[in-house]
Every structure is written in C-alpha cells, then in structure tokens.
Amino acid sequence: MESLFSAFFSAVSNVCGHEATLHANFMHQLLRAGVPGPCIEREHPIGGKRVDLVVLAECHNRIWSVSDEVAMAFEFKGGAYNVRNALSDEIDADGYCADLDKLAPFAVLGVECWFVCTDMAELGIALSPAATIRVAAQCARRKINFAYHAQGEAHCLIARAGSNPVRVPLTQSTQGTSAAPNWRECLPRLAPLMRQARFTEDTAIGFVYHALRQEGIGATQLSLETYFRCGAGAGRMQQRPDICVFDNPVAGRFNLYRGGDRTRSNDGIKIGNLRALIEIKGSNGASRTSAKSFAAQIAADIDKLAQWRNRFSASGYLPAGSSAVNPDYVMITFDNRKVSLAAAALDELRAHAGRQEVDFHYLRIAP
C-alpha cells in the first residue's frame, strides 16, 4: 500500500480540484497496480450513505486476489471546497471528520479501511504536523488507517492503525505534455474495460478517467466535476461536467477560484485550454429503466453539453475565431441493458446529437 499511496500522492501533488478527481486518480492507480476491474466500485452504498471507493480484492506481496466481500474501503478528503481547502471545512480541531463514521462499520468487520487526505497548497495547508497526529489518533480509535500528503512535500505520511506514523517518499510522476493527446485515442480501450466493471455511473466515469490517463493525458490535464463560475446554479451547487480534458497551462488548477481568492475566477484559463468536455451515461440503475426513459436521459445530457457551449461562448473569455472556442463536446453512453436500444432510438439520438454539435458514442456492453 505504501508504494500505491506514494504513486497516488505524487500524481495529484499539483492538482487542486473537486474531490471526485482524487477518487478517480486512486482508481487509476489501483488498476495500474493490478487490481481486477470488477473488484473496484466508486460511491459504494452502505446504510443510506456512500463510501468513496471500495475494493473486493486483497493484496498479499503485491499480488491481488479477488474477494467475495469488501476487503478494502477508502474515504478521501481534499480538493477545493468552494473557495476553501476541504480539510479546513470538514476536519475538526480534535482531528475528527464525519467521514470516519462511514468507514467505522467496515472496520468493525475487519475490512482494511483508509482515510486519505490531500492538503491543498494553493488554498492553504490545513493540517499542521500536530493536527495530522490528532487525525491519526481519531482513525486509530476506529481501527482505520490514515494516509496524508501536504502538497509541496517530498513525502507522504502513512499511519496504520496502532502503529507509529512513517514518512514515505513520493515517486516521480509524469504530469503530461503541454498539448493534451487526442481524447479519442482512449475509445478502443473502453468496451473491454467496461465489460469487467462494477456498473455504477461513478465507476464508469472512473474507468473513462483511467483510459484517458493510459493514453498519456496527465493528472494536471484531467478533471472530474469541474467548477466553472459561468455554470448555472446557486452558491457552490453549480452544474459540473463529468470529465474535462485540458491542455497543460491549466496546470491542475481546476478549482473555482485562483489561490482561493473569490474575486479571481479561473474560468478564462480553463475555457481557453479546454479540449474536451465529456458526459457519461450508463449504470445498473439506468439498465432497470425503460428504453424510453434511458433514451430521454441520454438526450438530456446531450442538451446539457450544448448548454455548456452556449455558456462558454457567452462568458466573454474567448476571442472570436480562437481554436479554444471549439473543444469537443462528447456524449459517451454505456448500454448494459438486457436488450439494447432499438435502431430507431439510436438514430434519433445520433440526429439529436448532430443538431447540437455533440460527438455521440454508444457502446453496447453485454450484461
């Protein structure tokens, strides 16, 4: 686990964005480490709540073997929470965080549980060395392991429950090129990956993230749930696209404001370097709806993509004729229904996507 956390914290050491981006990157690291795809699930439900990520596999001497039950559970805390470091908002002065209560029922059953924190340098380091010790103590009381990294540090902290914290050096990470590789190169990877996926939409998004990373798009170029100030909504509940692909001048700064300053929107940098905006549809839940309802959900996401184009065009950040005005707006649908969508329904969705200038991809995944 130490080597896995070292690679993970190194990869996200220059990332300041939504916490979901951390989940997806850790899923990417697990897949790279050899964890079978069907053993990984994001947003796993338990007792009316959802645990960020679970693994139904056990690791012995770096070899992963499939388990019938959840063997590992992870809660992540970090990223830009509105204009503040999420750790500042959600970890108390005594080191307690409510996310620990989501892991505790697993820990009681002997599941290997981890509370994973990434401190955002751009938004101000939240946890002092003394504070990390208090968090580790709160975790240990609940038989939960603790992993922590403060951006800018050359090491991460690993505190296994009942053991003293140890420093683990970070590995060297490749952050990507200045121009993002074409996202389309990942498409041939998706069907084989999704055939072995635990089929929730959040997990599907994680697999798409993994496929994009495998094609050479760096962690500082790939963001989930990206905040845009021009997004519709109120307060911190703006609409957010599933995945954004950027060129490297964004440099991993996916949060809503630069430096946590409410007056300095990042929208101009992000919109000017956006190469693709991707929405994903497909899950076991969607497979239980009618064909008409599923098609309507896909059409609604196509419309959402067109709305983003309109918002960006009206934002005032983009000069007329700029190549950055025309990123790809992408709809990827995974259909694991017992009966695939009818040809007529697919033809209508393709025509609707064409009218909205959306790049539409439909992948049939056998149930």
C-alpha positions as CSV (number, residue, x, y, z in Angstrom):
1,M,0.0,0.0,0.0
2,E,2.9,2.3,0.7
3,S,4.0,2.3,-2.9
4,L,0.5,2.8,-4.1
5,F,-0.1,5.8,-1.9
6,S,3.3,7.2,-3.0
7,A,2.3,7.0,-6.7
8,F,-1.1,8.4,-6.0
9,F,0.1,11.4,-3.9
10,S,2.8,12.1,-6.5
11,A,0.3,12.1,-9.3
12,V,-2.1,14.6,-7.6
13,S,0.6,16.7,-5.9
14,N,-0.2,19.6,-8.4
15,V,-4.0,19.0,-8.6
16,C,-6.5,21.4,-6.9
17,G,-10.0,20.5,-7.9
18,H,-13.1,18.5,-6.9
19,E,-12.6,15.6,-4.6
20,A,-14.0,13.2,-7.3
21,T,-10.8,13.8,-9.2
22,L,-8.9,12.2,-6.3
23,H,-11.2,9.2,-6.3
24,A,-10.7,8.6,-10.0
25,N,-7.0,9.0,-9.8
26,F,-6.7,6.5,-7.0
27,M,-8.9,4.1,-9.0
28,H,-6.4,4.6,-11.9
29,Q,-3.5,3.7,-9.5
30,L,-5.4,0.6,-8.3
31,L,-5.9,-0.6,-11.9
32,R,-2.3,0.1,-12.7
33,A,-1.3,-2.0,-9.7
34,G,-3.2,-5.0,-11.0
35,V,-6.5,-4.8,-9.1
36,P,-9.1,-6.5,-11.3
37,G,-11.7,-4.0,-12.7
38,P,-14.8,-5.8,-11.4
39,C,-13.3,-5.5,-7.8
40,I,-13.5,-1.7,-7.8
41,E,-16.5,0.4,-7.1
42,R,-16.9,4.2,-6.5
43,E,-19.6,5.6,-4.3
44,H,-20.5,2.2,-2.7
45,P,-23.8,2.4,-0.8
46,I,-23.8,1.4,2.9
47,G,-26.6,2.3,5.5
48,G,-28.0,5.2,3.5
49,K,-24.6,6.7,2.8
50,R,-21.9,6.1,0.2
51,V,-18.3,5.2,0.7
52,D,-16.0,6.9,-1.8
53,L,-14.3,3.7,-3.1
54,V,-14.3,0.0,-2.2
55,V,-12.2,-2.9,-3.4
56,L,-13.3,-6.5,-3.4
57,A,-9.8,-7.9,-3.5
58,E,-6.9,-8.5,-1.1
59,C,-3.3,-7.8,-1.6
60,H,-0.5,-10.2,-0.5
61,N,3.0,-9.5,-1.5
62,R,1.8,-7.1,-4.2
63,I,-0.5,-9.8,-5.7
64,W,-4.2,-9.1,-5.8
65,S,-6.7,-11.8,-5.3
66,V,-10.5,-11.5,-5.7
67,S,-12.6,-11.5,-2.5
68,D,-16.3,-12.3,-2.2
69,E,-16.8,-9.3,0.2
70,V,-15.5,-5.8,0.5
71,A,-11.8,-6.2,1.5
72,M,-10.7,-2.5,1.5
73,A,-12.6,0.7,1.9
74,F,-11.4,4.3,1.3
75,E,-12.7,7.7,2.2
76,F,-11.0,10.7,0.6
77,K,-10.9,14.3,1.9
78,G,-9.3,17.1,-0.1
79,G,-9.7,19.3,-3.0
80,A,-11.3,22.7,-3.4
81,Y,-14.5,23.0,-1.4
82,N,-15.9,26.3,-2.9
83,V,-13.0,28.7,-2.2
84,R,-11.6,26.8,0.7
85,N,-9.5,23.7,1.4
86,A,-11.9,20.9,2.1
87,L,-9.7,19.8,5.1
88,S,-10.2,23.2,6.7
89,D,-14.0,22.8,6.5
90,E,-14.5,19.2,7.4
91,I,-11.8,18.1,9.9
92,D,-12.4,19.4,13.4
93,A,-9.8,20.8,15.8
94,D,-9.6,17.4,17.6
95,G,-8.9,15.6,14.3
96,Y,-12.4,14.2,13.9
97,C,-14.1,14.0,10.5
98,A,-17.6,12.7,9.8
99,D,-16.3,10.5,7.0
100,L,-14.7,8.3,9.7
101,D,-18.2,7.2,10.7
102,K,-18.8,5.9,7.2
103,L,-15.7,3.7,7.5
104,A,-16.2,2.5,11.0
105,P,-18.9,-0.2,10.2
106,F,-16.4,-1.8,7.8
107,A,-13.5,-1.6,10.2
108,V,-15.5,-3.4,12.9
109,L,-15.9,-6.3,10.4
110,G,-12.1,-6.4,9.8
111,V,-12.1,-4.6,6.5
112,E,-8.9,-2.7,5.8
113,C,-10.0,0.9,5.9
114,W,-8.2,4.1,4.9
115,F,-8.9,7.8,5.5
116,V,-6.9,9.6,2.8
117,C,-6.2,13.3,2.9
118,T,-4.6,15.6,0.4
119,D,-3.8,19.1,1.7
120,M,-4.2,21.8,-1.0
121,A,-1.2,24.1,-1.0
122,E,-3.0,26.7,-3.2
123,L,-5.8,27.0,-0.7
124,G,-3.6,27.0,2.4
125,I,-2.3,23.9,4.2
126,A,-5.0,23.0,6.7
127,L,-3.3,20.4,8.9
128,S,-0.2,21.2,10.9
129,P,2.1,18.3,12.0
130,A,0.3,18.2,15.3
131,A,-3.1,18.2,13.6
132,T,-2.1,15.2,11.5
133,I,-1.2,13.3,14.7
134,R,-4.7,14.1,16.1
135,V,-6.4,12.8,12.9
136,A,-4.2,9.7,13.0
137,A,-5.3,9.1,16.6
138,Q,-9.0,9.5,15.7
139,C,-8.5,7.0,12.9
140,A,-6.7,4.5,15.2
141,R,-9.5,4.6,17.8
142,R,-11.8,3.2,15.0
143,K,-9.2,0.8,13.6
144,I,-8.8,2.9,10.5
145,N,-5.5,3.6,8.7
146,F,-4.5,7.2,7.7
147,A,-2.7,8.5,4.7
148,Y,-1.8,12.1,4.3
149,H,0.1,14.4,1.9
150,A,0.7,18.1,2.0
151,Q,1.3,19.5,-1.5
152,G,4.9,20.6,-1.9
153,E,6.3,18.0,0.4
154,A,8.6,15.2,-1.0
155,H,7.0,12.6,1.2
156,C,3.6,11.4,2.4
157,L,2.6,10.2,5.9
158,I,1.3,6.7,6.4
159,A,-0.2,5.8,9.8
160,R,-1.5,2.3,10.1
161,A,-3.9,1.8,13.0
162,G,-2.0,1.0,16.1
163,S,1.4,1.9,14.6
164,N,3.5,5.0,14.6
165,P,3.3,7.2,11.5
166,V,6.0,6.8,8.9
167,R,7.2,9.0,6.1
168,V,7.2,7.5,2.6
169,P,9.0,9.3,-0.3
170,L,6.9,10.2,-3.3
171,T,7.6,8.6,-6.7
172,Q,8.3,10.7,-9.7
173,S,5.1,11.3,-11.7
174,T,4.7,12.3,-15.4
175,Q,2.2,15.2,-15.4
176,G,1.5,15.2,-19.2
177,T,2.5,17.3,-22.2
178,S,1.6,20.9,-22.9
179,A,-0.9,19.8,-25.5
180,A,-3.2,17.0,-24.4
181,P,-3.2,13.9,-26.6
182,N,-6.5,13.4,-28.5
183,W,-9.1,12.0,-26.1
184,R,-10.5,9.8,-28.9
185,E,-7.5,7.5,-28.6
186,C,-9.0,6.1,-25.4
187,L,-12.2,4.9,-27.1
188,P,-11.0,1.4,-28.2
189,R,-10.0,0.8,-24.5
190,L,-13.4,1.5,-23.1
191,A,-15.5,-1.5,-24.2
192,P,-13.1,-4.1,-22.8
193,L,-12.7,-2.1,-19.6
194,M,-16.4,-1.7,-19.1
195,R,-17.2,-5.4,-19.7
196,Q,-15.4,-6.1,-16.4
197,A,-16.7,-3.1,-14.5
198,R,-18.9,-2.9,-11.4
199,F,-21.5,-0.9,-13.3
200,T,-22.4,2.3,-11.5
201,E,-22.1,5.6,-13.3
202,D,-19.4,6.9,-10.9
203,T,-17.4,3.7,-11.5
204,A,-17.9,4.1,-15.3
205,I,-16.5,7.7,-15.1
206,G,-13.5,6.3,-13.2
207,F,-12.8,3.8,-16.0
208,V,-13.0,6.6,-18.6
209,Y,-10.6,8.6,-16.5
210,H,-8.3,5.6,-16.4
211,A,-8.5,5.1,-20.2
212,L,-7.6,8.7,-20.8
213,R,-4.7,8.5,-18.4
214,Q,-3.5,5.4,-20.2
215,E,-3.4,7.4,-23.4
216,G,-0.9,9.9,-21.9
217,I,-3.2,12.6,-20.6
218,G,-1.7,13.8,-17.4
219,A,-3.3,14.2,-13.9
220,T,-3.0,18.0,-14.3
221,Q,-5.0,17.9,-17.5
222,L,-7.9,15.8,-16.5
223,S,-10.7,16.9,-14.1
224,L,-13.9,15.5,-12.8
225,E,-16.8,17.7,-11.6
226,T,-15.0,20.9,-12.7
227,Y,-16.2,24.1,-11.3
228,F,-17.0,26.9,-13.7
229,R,-18.1,30.3,-12.4
230,C,-20.3,30.6,-15.5
231,G,-22.1,27.3,-14.7
232,A,-25.8,27.5,-13.9
233,G,-26.9,27.1,-10.3
234,A,-26.7,28.8,-7.0
235,G,-23.8,29.0,-4.5
236,R,-21.5,26.1,-4.6
237,M,-24.0,23.8,-6.4
238,Q,-23.2,24.9,-9.9
239,Q,-23.7,22.3,-12.6
240,R,-20.4,20.5,-13.3
241,P,-19.5,18.3,-16.3
242,D,-18.5,14.7,-15.7
243,I,-15.0,15.0,-17.2
244,C,-12.9,17.8,-18.7
245,V,-9.7,17.4,-20.7
246,F,-7.4,20.5,-20.7
247,D,-4.1,21.5,-22.2
248,N,-1.4,21.8,-19.6
249,P,-1.4,25.6,-19.0
250,V,-4.3,24.9,-16.6
251,A,-1.6,23.1,-14.6
252,G,-4.0,21.2,-12.4
253,R,-5.8,24.2,-11.1
254,F,-9.3,23.0,-11.6
255,N,-10.8,24.8,-8.5
256,L,-13.4,27.6,-8.9
257,Y,-11.1,30.5,-8.0
258,R,-7.3,31.0,-8.2
259,G,-5.5,30.9,-4.9
260,G,-8.8,30.6,-3.1
261,D,-9.5,34.3,-4.0
262,R,-13.2,34.7,-4.6
263,T,-12.6,37.6,-6.9
264,R,-10.2,35.8,-9.3
265,S,-12.1,33.3,-11.4
266,N,-10.2,30.6,-13.2
267,D,-12.8,30.4,-16.0
268,G,-10.7,32.2,-18.6
269,I,-7.7,29.8,-18.2
270,K,-9.9,26.7,-18.1
271,I,-12.2,27.6,-21.0
272,G,-9.2,28.8,-23.1
273,N,-7.5,25.5,-22.6
274,L,-10.4,23.1,-22.7
275,R,-10.1,20.4,-25.3
276,A,-13.0,18.1,-24.5
277,L,-16.0,18.2,-22.2
278,I,-17.4,14.7,-21.6
279,E,-20.7,13.5,-20.2
280,I,-21.2,9.8,-19.4
281,K,-24.4,7.8,-19.1
282,G,-24.9,4.2,-18.1
283,S,-25.2,2.1,-14.9
284,N,-27.1,-0.8,-13.4
285,G,-29.7,1.7,-12.3
286,A,-30.2,3.1,-15.8
287,S,-30.5,-0.5,-17.1
288,R,-33.6,-1.0,-14.9
289,T,-35.4,1.9,-16.5
290,S,-37.5,1.7,-19.7
291,A,-35.9,2.1,-23.1
292,K,-37.8,5.4,-23.5
293,S,-36.6,6.7,-20.1
294,F,-33.0,5.7,-20.9
295,A,-33.0,7.5,-24.2
296,A,-34.5,10.6,-22.6
297,Q,-31.7,10.6,-20.1
298,I,-29.1,10.5,-22.9
299,A,-30.9,13.2,-24.8
300,A,-30.9,15.4,-21.7
301,D,-27.2,15.0,-21.3
302,I,-26.7,15.9,-25.0
303,D,-28.7,19.1,-24.3
304,K,-26.5,19.8,-21.2
305,L,-23.4,19.7,-23.4
306,A,-25.0,22.2,-25.8
307,Q,-25.8,24.4,-22.9
308,W,-22.1,24.4,-21.8
309,R,-21.1,25.6,-25.3
310,N,-23.6,28.5,-25.0
311,R,-22.3,29.4,-21.5
312,F,-18.7,29.4,-22.7
313,S,-19.5,31.4,-25.8
314,A,-21.3,34.0,-23.6
315,S,-18.6,34.1,-20.9
316,G,-16.6,36.8,-22.6
317,Y,-13.3,35.0,-22.1
318,L,-12.9,33.7,-25.7
319,P,-11.9,35.8,-28.7
320,A,-13.8,35.2,-31.9
321,G,-12.2,32.6,-34.1
322,S,-10.0,31.2,-31.3
323,S,-9.3,27.5,-31.7
324,A,-10.2,27.2,-28.0
325,V,-13.8,28.2,-28.8
326,N,-14.4,24.8,-30.2
327,P,-13.5,22.0,-27.8
328,D,-15.1,18.6,-28.4
329,Y,-18.5,18.2,-26.6
330,V,-18.7,14.4,-26.0
331,M,-21.5,12.1,-25.0
332,I,-20.4,8.5,-24.2
333,T,-23.2,6.0,-23.4
334,F,-22.6,2.6,-22.0
335,D,-25.6,0.3,-22.5
336,N,-25.6,-2.8,-20.3
337,R,-29.4,-3.3,-20.7
338,K,-30.7,-6.9,-21.4
339,V,-32.0,-5.5,-24.7
340,S,-30.0,-2.8,-26.4
341,L,-31.7,0.4,-27.6
342,A,-33.6,0.0,-30.8
343,A,-32.0,1.2,-34.0
344,A,-34.7,3.8,-34.5
345,A,-34.0,5.2,-31.0
346,L,-30.2,5.3,-31.6
347,D,-30.8,7.0,-35.0
348,E,-32.8,9.7,-33.3
349,L,-30.2,10.2,-30.6
350,R,-27.4,10.5,-33.2
351,A,-29.5,13.0,-35.1
352,H,-30.2,15.0,-31.9
353,A,-26.5,15.0,-31.1
354,G,-25.7,16.2,-34.6
355,R,-28.1,19.1,-34.3
356,Q,-26.5,20.0,-31.0
357,E,-23.0,19.5,-32.5
358,V,-22.2,16.9,-29.9
359,D,-19.8,13.9,-30.5
360,F,-22.0,10.9,-29.7
361,H,-20.6,7.4,-28.9
362,Y,-22.7,4.4,-28.0
363,L,-21.0,1.3,-26.6
364,R,-23.1,-1.8,-26.1
365,I,-21.9,-3.7,-23.0
366,A,-23.3,-7.2,-22.8
367,P,-25.0,-7.7,-19.4
